[in-house]
Amino acid sequence: MTAFTLADLDAIVAARAASEDETSYTRKLVGKGVGKCAQKLGEEAVEAAIAAVQGDRDGLTGEAADLLYHLLVVLRVCDVPLSAVMAELASRTGRTGLEEKASRPAD
């Protein structure tokens, strides 16, 4: 069995977002706009954090999958390709986390 990647999931999200399938959750979610998609992303992030704090490995696994899916949906509706996110991550690998954080503009 070959590994399933974020790129694979991104391709599925793209196909379903563009489909005419009335039963597609992805299509319906994308149709509700960035606000609803971002709301769902936030909900999944909170649920993943709660599962982590509770030490619920199975729950965290499921919530992490939901979180990654909803992140890809938000990226899709905002027209940010996964490849841009991966390139950003790759650009950070040559620095320590503290160096990378220090290079960002102050909040």
Secondary structure, 3 states (H helix, E strand, C coil): CCCCCHHHHHHHHHHHHCCCCCCCHHHHHHHCCHHHHHHHHHHHHHHHHHHHHCCCHHHHHHHHHHHHHHHHHHHHHCCCCHHHHHHHHHHHCCCCHHHHHHCCCCC
